[in-house]
Amino acid sequence: MGRHQPIIYNHVLLNHGNAYNKVNGEFTVPMTGVYYLNGDKSRNRK
């Protein structure tokens, strides 16, 4: 993973208002405010 590369999650649990774009990994805020983003990235080896 390179610097400033978006993280694209295969599984998104909550995405109220569809602000997170699962295709390009961008989060677009719908209105001005304070946002708290939390994520967990793990790798499942088979």
Buried (B, 14 or more C-beta within 10 A) or exposed (E): EEEEEEEEEEEEEEEEEEBBEEEEEEEEEEEEEEEEEEEEEEEEEE
